[in-house]
Amino acid sequence: MNQMKPEEKARVLIDQMFADAGWQVVDRHHYAPNISAAAIEEGLLKGNLEADYFLFLSGKAVGVLEAKRGEKDITSFKVVNQAENYVHKVPKTYQTYSNPLPFVYISNGKQVLFKDMRNSDSEYQELGRIHTPKEIKSMLGLEDEFAGLPVLKKKGLRTCQYEGIKALEESFRNGQRRAYMVLATGAGKTYTACMASYRFLNYTPIRRILFLVDRNNLGKQAEEEFGKFKLTDNGDPFNTIFAVNRLKSKEIPKDANVVISTIQRLFSLLKGEDIDDSDDDENYEDDNDNQPAVQLPLNPTLLPNYFDLIIIDECHRSIYGSWRAVLDYFKSARMLGLTATPGPETEAFFNRNCVANYTLEKSIADGVNVDYRIYRIKTKVTEDGGAIREGEKVKKVTCYTGKVENVINSKEQTYTKTELNRSIINPAQIKLILETYRDAVYTEMFVDPPREPRMDYLPKTLIFALNDAHASNIVKIAREVFNKSDDSPFVQKITYSSGDSNALIRSFRNDKDFRIAVTVTLVATGTDVKPIEVVMFMRDVESASLYTQMKGRGVRTIGDEQLKIVTPNAHSKDLFYLVDAVGVTEHEKHLTPPATNPAAPVVPLEALLEQITHGNVDDERLRLLSGRLSRINYKAGDVDREKFKEIAGIGMKEMAINIYKALEGGQLPEYEDINQPNIERKSLVAALANNPDAREALLTIYKGTVLRLIPGEDELISKGFSLEEAKATSDAFETYVKEHKDEIEALRIIYNNDGAPITYSMLEDLKRKLLDANIKFNPSLLWNTYSLLYPNNVTKFSSENKNERDSLTNIIQLVRFAYKHISRLDTLHSTANQFFNLWCGHVWRNISDEQRELLKQVVNYIVANGFCAISDIKELYVTQASQLIKSFGGREQADDALLSLSQFLIYRKTA
């Protein structure tokens, strides 16, 4: 190896000084103006002169550094004169902060001299280092807020995080005030926010950051994440450098740098209300926003410029439509949105300024997340609804009063699948789905490799229910199906009504005894429970973003040993299973369109009736009541209509028409205020205002009843993996490998089937190209796909040999199977010993016992890598390589033997 020259050694040390100070060293051809702090090697000056390092801050030249070899005296007049001459030689084609350049450095890798050329009386200072971009910004007095940002280092960051933060900083530097990042679930949104927050607080004038979370349990999770973040200059945790406070009261500490809050709590703070640190801001369970637009108080407790930056986590949620006024109040703050599932409203709010787009599909292809297989369960009631026969016993629950009655159904009535688990509860349907899952989990799902079938260690399963009542029913029936007592932690509900949701989520994440969690949407966004291996949908979902978020609960990766702590019979998490019990995977989802106007106030019927009873009979309330009465009358049955008329003395439809005619006919005197008589108006609603029984009857009809069948009935239509999906995947894979056989080297070699050696790097390249083309082309998923289609022709993976499942050479077998070169799909590991013995047993091959033993030691290497030569062995096992060369009488002969063995083990070719 050539020895480095003294000048080269000095350059290595100087490069490191630049890196330590936050500068990126690049040559002229790789410079870009979006590099925040660049040191250009051999920077071109006037007269064809070249500066050893030409320093640029935010695209403008600020100085030069003259480099000399280590033993050179950098204080000599000649060296100093040369360096200072360069600051006057800046071509007009370069942007500068001033010309001549203000700063000059001289270094030999050991010493660093610095001089500020703006002061004619200044002397060279011995620094021992190079100034940081932040220090240069300060010395120049630059107004550019982001000029002090050092170059972002990749170490400790995923590529998507690194690229996202770089693009965000560039966007803000270019004057954009809003931006959003699309980062897949599991890609580290909060970690990205921590890194961005640290850099902005440390290197820019930004002093206060608001971190908005979707729910309070996610706020606690974020607070922990900021406490664990150590990718700081000195390695200390973020919260020991900058004050991080989760909003728990109506006072924000004066030294707070990061404030974590839900938007609901922030609104309470603006109004000066007391804040209770509980989870009662989590009592919403839907992705739709039916709430009225909030009205800010006249004198909010915080000034509009209180926050410099607002980071909005899960910014896809349309809830921000109602709370938009809270965000808009902080007019001067820059805003960063984080989401895995942006919708049109997200894009519009952030001015379509997307600075990172890292999708779930890309994260799966990169191995950041795992993919999934769909297991479909169809039952007759789920698909088609059912019937309640005449004379059948049912429990009737009156929703408004909570009254429960055992009644006999008077006549046969049918119900649709839409009514199921809303107005009709069929316990048999829930039980059948859970029993089908129980019976399939160890016989059809976790079979490759097989797991010990212990129900106490059922793979962690998250079930999505339709509503809170449905979730309660699932929990109750699951205890029966899995033979667990009522006080067993095996299955539990995690919804807004379950108490401490944070403790429950923590328990589900860490406890071996807690195997099934049932939720509605509380665990659908942001919550990190890596051991989840099954996500079951017992509710349908129309929203594309919510569906992706729900699926995302299963995609997170987890180390084998960490998984075994909570699921002792597990081997590894290479994928998760999506159990579809309602057809959620079989229809298109919709994107929520951006709201054009703030939502109109939505007054609950109970509140509206109370307001009217107290004399609030203005036009708006009367019009609302008329509309409600019409809709309730339309949906009510004849019995309920007659019962209301009997109690109120007037029918719902008649009362609605009377109000409508009075409003539209101009018959009513003007409404001034509540303290006026308003006799004509009050007469229109007297049947309700003066009759509490009528109001209760109306609310009872409005809230409806739920019929619970005892016990109900259902039958299984089908269960299992989708053959259609498997066929589509295999067809797509086979088409791809055929169409690209001439342009991808590994495919060309496998297709030609002539025994040409295939290297590990070729296989890695092929795997990357396959995953880029389609995430379903993951080798283990493809293996499962072919196993489903051709169960008798595909070998199952061994549970004892994880290397066999993860082996890159499985791709060779999959491609050969796709090319129809082989009729049976076996791993090379499973047949290695058999074919090694066959190779050794060929009559013309004179293999000594010594040679046989030496070659036997490299068999596993060959089937794991695709090929082996003496050079490969030499890198790992020098002694073994020497023994092979000696035993075969020379390196060439040893290589010939290894090539022949590789061809036979991989292609079954003899040579």
MISEGU-248876 format. One line per 10 residues: their letters; for each residue x, y, z of C-alpha. Coordinates in steps of 0.2 Angstrom, whole numbers, plus 2048, in hexadecimal, padded with zeros to 3 digits. Layout:
A	X:Y:Z; ... .
//
This chain:
MNQMKPEEKA	800:800:800; 807:811:7FB; 80C:81C:80A; 803:82D:80B; 80C:83D:807; 80E:84A:815; 802:855:80C; 7F5:847:80B; 7F7:844:81D; 7F4:856:821 .
RVLIDQMFAD	7E5:856:816; 7DD:847:820; 7DF:851:830; 7D8:861:829; 7CA:858:821; 7C6:851:833; 7C7:862:83A; 7BA:868:82E; 7AF:859:831; 7B0:85C:844 .
AGWQVVDRHH	7AB:86E:842; 79C:86A:837; 7A3:86D:825; 7A1:862:817; 7B1:85F:80C; 7AD:85D:7FA; 7B6:860:7E9; 7B0:86D:7DD; 7A6:860:7D3; 79C:85A:7E2 .
YAPNISAAAI	798:86B:7EA; 786:870:7EA; 77F:881:7F1; 773:877:7FD; 782:871:807; 780:87C:816; 793:87D:81A; 79F:877:80C; 7B2:877:80B; 7B6:875:7F9 .
EEGLLKGNLE	7C7:86C:7F5; 7D2:875:7E8; 7C5:883:7E6; 7C8:88D:7D6; 7CE:89F:7D8; 7D3:8AC:7CB; 7E2:8A9:7C1; 7E0:896:7C2; 7E5:897:7D4; 7DD:88A:7DF .
ADYFLFLSGK	7DA:88B:7F2; 7DD:87B:7FB; 7CC:87E:804; 7BF:88B:7FF; 7B2:88E:80C; 7A0:891:808; 792:894:814; 780:893:80E; 786:894:7FC; 792:8A3:7FF .
AVGVLEAKRG	7A5:8A3:800; 7AB:8A9:811; 7BE:8A4:811; 7CC:898:80C; 7D7:88C:815; 7E9:88A:80F; 7EF:878:813; 802:873:815; 80B:863:81A; 80E:860:82C .
EKDITSFKVV	820:866:82E; 81C:876:825; 81E:886:82E; 80D:88E:82B; 812:89F:833; 81F:8A2:825; 81C:8B2:81B; 81B:8A8:80B; 80D:89D:811; 803:8AB:819 .
NQAENYVHKV	805:8B6:80A; 7FF:8A8:7FF; 7F0:8A5:809; 7EB:8B7:80B; 7ED:8B9:7F8; 7DF:8AD:7F5; 7D2:8B7:7FE; 7D4:8C4:7F1; 7D2:8B8:7E2; 7C0:8B3:7E3 .
PKTYQTYSNP	7B8:8B2:7D2; 7A8:8BC:7CF; 79F:8AC:7CB; 79F:8A8:7DD; 793:8AF:7EA; 79B:8B7:7F9; 797:8C0:809; 7A5:8CC:806; 7B3:8CE:7F9; 7C1:8CC:7FE .
LPFVYISNGK	7BC:8BD:809; 7BC:8C1:81B; 7C4:8B1:822; 7D5:8A8:81F; 7DB:898:827; 7EC:88F:826; 7EF:87E:82C; 7FC:870:82B; 7F0:863:834; 7F8:867:844 .
QVLFKDMRNS	7F6:879:846; 7E8:885:840; 7EB:897:83E; 7DC:8A3:83B; 7DB:8B6:836; 7CC:8C1:834; 7D1:8CB:824; 7C3:8D8:827; 7CE:8E0:835; 7DF:8E6:82E .
DSEYQELGRI	7E6:8E6:840; 7E2:8D4:843; 7EF:8C7:846; 7EF:8B4:843; 7E7:8AA:851; 7EC:898:856; 7DC:88F:856; 7E0:87C:856; 7CF:87A:84D; 7C4:882:83F .
HTPKEIKSML	7B5:88D:844; 7A3:885:843; 797:88C:837; 78D:893:845; 79D:89D:84B; 7A0:8A3:839; 78E:8A9:838; 790:8B2:849; 7A0:8BA:843; 798:8C0:833 .
GLEDEFAGLP	788:8C6:83C; 77E:8BD:82F; 76B:8BF:830; 768:8AE:828; 761:8A3:836; 767:893:82F; 778:898:829; 780:891:839; 77A:87F:836; 788:873:835 .
VLKKKGLRTC	788:865:828; 77C:857:82D; 786:847:831; 77E:836:82B; 785:82D:83A; 776:827:845; 769:82B:839; 75F:821:82C; 761:827:81A; 74F:82D:81A .
QYEGIKALEE	752:837:82A; 762:83E:824; 75B:843:813; 74B:84A:81B; 754:855:827; 760:85C:81A; 751:860:80F; 748:868:81D; 756:874:821; 758:878:80F .
SFRNGQRRAY	746:87C:80E; 746:887:81D; 756:890:816; 74D:893:806; 73F:89C:80F; 732:88F:810; 729:890:821; 71F:87F:820; 725:86E:81B; 720:85C:81E .
MVLATGAGKT	729:84B:81E; 721:83B:819; 72A:82E:824; 723:81C:825; 71D:815:835; 72D:80E:83D; 739:81A:834; 73C:825:843; 731:834:842; 734:839:854 .
YTACMASYRF	747:836:853; 747:841:843; 73E:84F:84C; 74A:84D:85B; 759:84F:84F; 751:85E:846; 74C:866:856; 75E:864:85D; 766:86C:84E; 75A:87B:84D .
LNYTPIRRIL	75C:87E:860; 76E:87C:860; 773:885:850; 765:892:84B; 75C:89F:855; 74D:894:857; 74A:893:86A; 739:88B:86D; 732:87C:864; 720:875:866 .
FLVDRNNLGK	71F:863:863; 70C:85F:85F; 707:84D:862; 6F7:844:85D; 6F3:83D:86E; 6FA:83F:880; 701:82D:880; 70B:832:871; 711:841:87A; 718:837:888 .
QAEEEFGKFK	720:82C:87B; 728:83B:873; 72E:842:883; 737:831:886; 73F:832:875; 746:844:878; 74D:83D:888; 756:82F:87F; 75C:839:870; 76F:83A:871 .
LTDNGDPFNT	775:83E:860; 77B:84F:866; 78C:857:865; 792:850:876; 787:841:877; 77D:847:885; 76A:844:885; 75F:852:87C; 756:856:88C; 766:85A:896 .
IFAVNRLKSK	76B:867:889; 75A:86E:885; 74A:86F:890; 73D:863:88A; 72B:865:893; 71B:85C:88F; 70D:867:892; 705:862:8A3; 6FE:872:8AA; 6F9:883:8A4 .
EIPKDANVVI	70B:88A:8A7; 71A:887:89B; 72B:888:8A4; 734:897:89E; 743:88D:899; 73A:881:88E; 742:87E:87D; 736:870:878; 724:86F:87D; 71B:85F:87A .
STIQRLFSLL	708:860:879; 6F8:85A:870; 6EF:868:867; 6E0:866:873; 6EB:86A:882; 6F3:879:879; 6E2:880:876; 6DE:87E:888; 6EE:887:88C; 6EA:895:881 .
KGEDIDDSDD	6D9:897:88A; 6E2:897:89B; 6D9:887:8A1; 6E1:87B:8AD; 6E8:86B:8A5; 6E7:85A:8AD; 6F5:84E:8A8; 6EA:840:8A3; 6E5:837:893; 6D4:83F:892 .
DENYEDDNDN	6D9:848:882; 6D9:837:879; 6C6:834:879; 6C4:835:866; 6C5:825:85C; 6C2:82B:84A; 6CD:832:83C; 6BE:83D:837; 6BC:84E:83E; 6AA:853:842 .
QPAVQLPLNP	6AE:860:84F; 6AB:872:84E; 6B9:87E:84A; 6C1:884:85A; 6C0:897:85F; 6CF:89F:866; 6CD:8A9:876; 6CE:8BC:874; 6DE:8BD:87E; 6E8:8AC:87D .
TLLPNYFDLI	6F5:8A9:88A; 703:8A7:87E; 709:8B4:871; 708:8AF:85E; 71B:8AF:85D; 71E:8A4:86C; 724:895:862; 731:896:855; 72D:885:84E; 71F:879:84F .
IIDECHRSIY	721:867:84B; 710:85E:848; 711:84B:84A; 704:840:841; 700:850:837; 6F5:846:82B; 6E7:846:838; 6D8:850:832; 6D5:855:844; 6E0:864:841 .
GSWRAVLDYF	6D2:86A:836; 6C8:86F:845; 6D7:875:84F; 6DE:87F:840; 6DC:88F:849; 6E8:88A:857; 6F6:887:84A; 6F2:896:840; 6F3:8A1:850; 706:89E:851 .
KSARMLGLTA	709:8A8:841; 71C:8AA:841; 720:898:845; 727:88D:838; 71E:87C:837; 724:86A:834; 718:85C:832; 71C:84A:834; 711:83C:82D; 711:82B:825 .
TPGPETEAFF	701:82E:81C; 6FF:83F:815; 6EE:844:80D; 6E9:853:803; 6E5:85D:812; 6F7:85A:818; 6FE:85F:808; 6F4:86F:807; 6F8:874:819; 70B:873:816 .
NRNCVANYTL	70A:87B:805; 70E:86B:7FC; 720:86C:803; 725:85A:805; 737:859:80B; 738:846:80D; 72D:838:806; 732:827:80E; 723:81C:80B; 71E:80C:814 .
EKSIADGVNV	723:802:804; 734:80A:803; 737:806:816; 732:7F4:814; 73E:7F3:805; 74C:7FA:80F; 749:7EE:81E; 744:7FC:829; 733:7F4:82B; 72C:7E3:827 .
DYRIYRIKTK	71F:7DE:81B; 70F:7D5:81E; 704:7C6:818; 6F1:7C7:817; 6E7:7B9:81F; 6D5:7BB:81B; 6C6:7B4:825; 6B5:7B5:81E; 6A5:7B1:827; 693:7B1:821 .
VTEDGGAIRE	68D:7BF:82D; 69C:7CA:82A; 69A:7C9:817; 687:7C9:815; 67F:7CE:826; 672:7C2:82E; 661:7C0:835; 658:7C0:846; 64B:7B3:846; 639:7B5:84D .
GEKVKKVTCY	639:7AF:85F; 64C:7B1:861; 652:7B7:871; 65C:7C7:871; 663:7D4:87D; 65D:7E6:879; 668:7F4:87F; 660:806:87F; 670:810:87B; 66A:821:883 .
TGKVENVINS	664:819:893; 66F:80A:894; 660:7FF:898; 662:7EC:894; 653:7E1:890; 651:7CF:88B; 644:7CF:87D; 63D:7C2:871; 63E:7C8:85F; 62C:7CA:859 .
KEQTYTKTEL	630:7C7:846; 63F:7C2:83B; 64A:7D1:837; 65A:7D1:82D; 669:7DC:830; 677:7E1:824; 68A:7E0:827; 68A:7F3:829; 67F:7F1:838; 68A:7E4:840 .
NRSIINPAQI	692:7E9:850; 689:7FA:84F; 676:7F6:852; 678:7E3:852; 684:7D9:85C; 687:7C7:857; 693:7BF:863; 694:7AF:858; 69C:7BA:84A; 6AA:7C1:856 .
KLILETYRDA	6AC:7AF:85D; 6AE:7A7:84C; 6BB:7B3:846; 6C5:7B1:856; 6C4:79E:856; 6CA:79E:844; 6D9:7A9:848; 6DD:79E:857; 6DD:78E:84D; 6E7:795:83F .
VYTEMFVDPP	6F4:79F:848; 700:790:84B; 6FA:785:83D; 6F9:791:82E; 702:7A1:833; 711:79E:83E; 717:78E:835; 726:793:82C; 730:791:837; 724:788:842 .
REPRMDYLPK	721:78F:854; 71D:785:864; 709:787:864; 707:78F:875; 6F8:79A:876; 6FF:7A3:886; 70C:7AA:879; 700:7AD:86B; 709:7BA:860; 706:7CB:866 .
TLIFALNDAH	6F5:7D0:85D; 6ED:7E1:85B; 6DB:7E0:856; 6D2:7F0:84F; 6C0:7F1:855; 6B1:7FB:84E; 6AE:805:85E; 6B0:804:871; 6A2:7F8:873; 6A8:7ED:866 .
ASNIVKIARE	6B9:7EC:86E; 6B1:7E7:87E; 6A8:7D9:876; 6B7:7D3:86D; 6C1:7D3:87E; 6B3:7C9:886; 6B1:7BC:879; 6C4:7BB:876; 6C6:7B6:889; 6BA:7A8:885 .
VFNKSDDSPF	6C2:7A2:875; 6D3:7A2:87D; 6CD:79B:88D; 6D3:7A9:898; 6CB:7B0:8A8; 6C3:7C2:8A9; 6D2:7C8:8B3; 6DF:7C1:8A7; 6EA:7CD:89F; 6EB:7C2:88F .
VQKITYSSGD	6DE:7CD:885; 6DB:7E0:88A; 6D2:7EF:882; 6DC:7FF:87F; 6D0:80C:87B; 6CC:81D:883; 6C1:815:890; 6CE:809:896; 6D7:814:8A2; 6E9:817:8A1 .
SNALIRSFRN	6ED:813:88E; 6FF:817:890; 701:809:89D; 6F7:7FD:893; 701:800:883; 711:7FE:88D; 70B:7EE:894; 706:7E8:883; 717:7EC:87D; 721:7E4:88B .
DKDFRIAVTV	717:7D7:894; 717:7C4:88F; 705:7C2:896; 6FC:7CF:88C; 6FA:7C7:87B; 6EB:7CF:873; 6E7:7E2:873; 6D6:7E8:86C; 6D5:7FA:867; 6CB:806:85C .
TLVATGTDVK	6D7:812:856; 6E1:817:866; 6EF:80C:861; 6EE:810:84E; 6FA:81E:84D; 70B:821:853; 70B:814:861; 71B:809:861; 718:7F7:865; 725:7ED:85C .
PIEVVMFMRD	721:7DB:861; 710:7DC:858; 70F:7CE:84C; 6FD:7CD:847; 6F1:7DC:843; 6DF:7D7:842; 6D2:7E1:83A; 6C0:7DE:841; 6BA:7EF:83B; 6BB:7F6:829 .
VESASLYTQM	6C4:806:825; 6C1:812:817; 6CF:81F:81A; 6DF:81B:811; 6EA:824:81E; 6E1:81C:82D; 6E3:80B:825; 6F6:80D:821; 6F8:813:833; 6EF:804:83A .
KGRGVRTIGD	6F9:7F8:82F; 709:801:835; 707:7FB:847; 70D:7EA:841; 71C:7EF:836; 729:7F4:843; 738:7E9:844; 73F:7E1:854; 74E:7D7:858; 74C:7C4:85A .
EQLKIVTPNA	752:7C4:86C; 747:7D3:871; 738:7CA:869; 73B:7BA:872; 73B:7C4:883; 728:7C8:880; 724:7B9:875; 72F:7AB:87B; 72A:79E:86D; 72E:7AB:85F .
HSKDLFYLVD	73D:7A9:853; 73D:7BA:84A; 732:7C7:843; 734:7C6:830; 723:7CC:82C; 712:7CE:835; 701:7C7:831; 6F2:7D2:82C; 6E2:7C9:831; 6D4:7D0:827 .
AVGVTEHEKH	6C3:7CB:82E; 6B9:7D8:825; 6C0:7DA:814; 6CA:7EA:818; 6D8:7E5:80C; 6CC:7E2:7FD; 6C6:7F4:7F9; 6CD:805:7F5; 6CF:812:802; 6CB:824:801 .
LTPPATNPAA	6D6:833:804; 6CF:841:80F; 6CD:851:804; 6D3:861:80B; 6C6:86B:815; 6C1:87B:80B; 6B8:883:81A; 6B9:881:82D; 6AC:874:833; 69C:87B:838 .
PVVPLEALLE	698:879:84B; 691:868:84F; 685:869:85E; 680:858:866; 66E:855:866; 66D:854:879; 676:865:87B; 66A:86C:86D; 65B:866:877; 661:86D:887 .
QITHGNVDDE	665:87E:87F; 654:87F:877; 64C:87B:888; 654:88A:890; 64D:895:882; 65B:896:875; 64F:896:866; 659:8A0:859; 658:89C:847; 667:891:847 .
RLRLLSGRLS	662:886:855; 650:884:84E; 657:87F:83D; 663:872:845; 655:86B:84F; 649:86A:840; 657:861:836; 65A:855:844; 648:851:847; 646:84D:834 .
RINYKAGDVD	655:841:834; 650:838:844; 63E:836:83D; 645:82F:82D; 64F:822:835; 643:81D:843; 637:80E:842; 624:810:843; 623:80B:855; 630:818:85B .
REKFKEIAGI	627:825:850; 616:822:859; 61E:821:86A; 626:832:868; 615:839:862; 60C:832:870; 618:83A:87D; 61B:84A:874; 60A:84D:86D; 611:850:85C .
GMKEMAINIY	61B:846:850; 62D:849:84C; 62A:84D:839; 61B:859:83D; 626:862:84A; 634:864:83D; 629:86A:82F; 621:877:83B; 632:87E:83F; 638:87E:82D .
KALEGGQLPE	628:887:827; 629:894:835; 63C:898:831; 639:898:81E; 629:8A1:81E; 62F:8B0:827; 621:8AE:835; 62D:8AF:844; 631:8C0:84D; 644:8C4:84D .
YEDINQPNIE	64E:8BB:85B; 657:8C7:865; 65D:8BE:874; 659:8B1:880; 651:8BC:88D; 643:8C2:881; 632:8B8:882; 634:8B0:870; 623:8A9:872; 620:8A4:860 .
RKSLVAALAN	631:89B:85F; 62F:892:86F; 61E:88C:86A; 626:882:85C; 631:878:868; 625:878:877; 622:865:875; 634:862:878; 639:870:883; 62B:86E:890 .
NPDAREALLT	62B:85B:88F; 63B:852:896; 633:841:892; 632:846:87F; 644:84C:87F; 649:83B:887; 63F:832:87A; 647:83B:86C; 658:838:872; 654:826:875 .
IYKGTVLRLI	64E:824:863; 65D:82E:85D; 66A:823:866; 661:813:861; 662:802:868; 66F:7F3:867; 669:7E2:865; 674:7D4:86B; 671:7C3:865; 671:7B4:871 .
PGEDELISKG	67D:7AD:86C; 67A:7B0:859; 681:7A5:84B; 68D:7A6:83D; 697:79B:831; 6A8:79B:82A; 6A9:79E:817; 6BC:79D:815; 6CC:7A1:81D; 6DE:7A1:818 .
FSLEEAKATS	6EB:7AB:80E; 6E6:7B2:7FD; 6EA:7A7:7EF; 6E6:7B5:7E3; 6F2:7C1:7EB; 700:7B3:7EB; 6FD:7B0:7D9; 6FE:7C2:7D5; 70E:7C4:7DE; 716:7B5:7D6 .
DAFETYVKEH	711:7BA:7C5; 718:7CB:7C8; 728:7C4:7CE; 72A:7B8:7BF; 726:7C6:7B3; 733:7D1:7BB; 741:7C4:7BB; 73E:7BF:7A9; 73D:7D1:7A3; 74D:7D6:7AC .
KDEIEALRII	758:7C7:7A8; 763:7D0:79C; 766:7E0:7A6; 769:7D9:7B8; 779:7CF:7B9; 773:7C3:7C6; 763:7BF:7BC; 76D:7BD:7AC; 779:7B0:7B5; 76A:7A6:7BD .
YNNDGAPITY	760:7A6:7AD; 76F:7A0:7A2; 771:792:7AF; 783:78E:7A9; 78B:78E:7BA; 793:79F:7B9; 798:7A5:7CA; 78C:7B1:7D2; 792:7BC:7E0; 78B:7C2:7F0 .
SMLEDLKRKL	78B:7D4:7EA; 781:7CF:7DB; 774:7C7:7E6; 773:7D6:7F1; 771:7E1:7E1; 763:7D6:7DB; 75A:7D6:7EC; 75A:7E9:7EC; 753:7EA:7DB; 746:7DD:7DF .
LDANIKFNPS	740:7E7:7EE; 741:7F7:7E5; 735:7F0:7D8; 729:7E8:7E4; 729:7E6:7F7; 721:7D6:7F5; 731:7CF:7EC; 739:7CD:7FE; 741:7BC:7FD; 738:7B5:80C .
LLWNTYSLLY	727:7BB:807; 72A:7B4:7F5; 72E:7A3:7FD; 71E:7A4:807; 715:7A9:7F7; 71B:79A:7EE; 718:78F:7FD; 706:794:7FD; 704:791:7EA; 70E:781:7E9 .
PNNVTKFSSE	70E:779:7FB; 715:768:7F5; 723:76F:7EC; 72A:77C:7F8; 735:778:807; 731:780:817; 73E:78A:821; 746:781:82F; 742:789:840; 754:784:847 .
NKNERDSLTN	75D:78D:839; 759:7A0:837; 768:7A1:82B; 75F:796:81F; 750:7A2:81F; 75A:7B2:81D; 766:7AB:810; 769:7B6:801; 76B:7A7:7F6; 758:7A3:7F8 .
IIQLVRFAYK	756:7B0:7EA; 760:7A5:7DE; 753:797:7E2; 744:7A2:7E0; 74A:7A9:7CF; 74E:797:7C9; 73D:792:7CF; 736:7A0:7C5; 740:79C:7B6; 739:78A:7B7 .
HISRLDTLHS	74B:784:7B9; 746:77A:7C8; 736:772:7CC; 738:772:7DF; 73D:781:7EA; 74A:77B:7F7; 756:786:800; 768:783:7FC; 76C:781:80E; 75F:772:80F .
TANQFFNLWC	768:769:801; 77A:76E:804; 780:75E:80D; 777:752:801; 77E:75B:7F1; 78F:75C:7F9; 790:749:7FC; 78A:747:7EA; 797:752:7E3; 7A5:749:7ED .
GHVWRNISDE	79E:738:7E7; 7A0:73B:7D5; 7AB:72C:7CE; 7B7:737:7C4; 7BA:743:7D3; 7C9:73D:7DD; 7C6:746:7EE; 7D1:741:7FD; 7CA:741:80E; 7D4:751:812 .
QRELLKQVVN	7CD:75A:803; 7BB:755:807; 7BD:75B:819; 7C4:76C:814; 7B6:76E:807; 7A9:769:813; 7AD:778:81D; 7A9:784:80F; 798:77D:80A; 78E:788:815 .
YIVANGFCAI	798:797:80E; 794:793:7FC; 781:790:7FF; 780:7A0:809; 78A:7AB:7FC; 787:7A2:7EC; 79A:79F:7E7; 7AB:79D:7EF; 7BD:79F:7EA; 7CD:79E:7F3 .
SDIKELYVTQ	7CD:7B1:7F4; 7BD:7B1:7FE; 7C3:7A4:80A; 7D4:7AE:80C; 7CA:7BD:812; 7C2:7B3:820; 7CD:7A4:824; 7DF:7A5:81E; 7E4:794:825; 7D6:78B:81D .
ASQLIKSFGG	7DA:793:80C; 7EC:78E:80E; 7E7:77C:812; 7DC:77B:803; 7EA:782:7F7; 7F6:775:7FE; 7EA:766:7FE; 7E5:769:7EC; 7F7:76D:7E6; 7F5:77F:7E2 .
REQADDALLS	7E9:78E:7E2; 7E2:78C:7D1; 7DE:77A:7D4; 7D5:77F:7E5; 7CB:78C:7DC; 7C6:77F:7CF; 7C0:774:7DC; 7B6:782:7E5; 7AE:788:7D4; 7A9:776:7D0 .
LSQFLIYRKT	7A1:774:7E2; 799:785:7E1; 791:781:7D0; 78A:770:7D6; 783:777:7E7; 77B:786:7DE; 777:780:7CD; 779:76D:7CE; 785:76E:7C0; 794:762:7BF .
A	7A5:768:7BA .
//
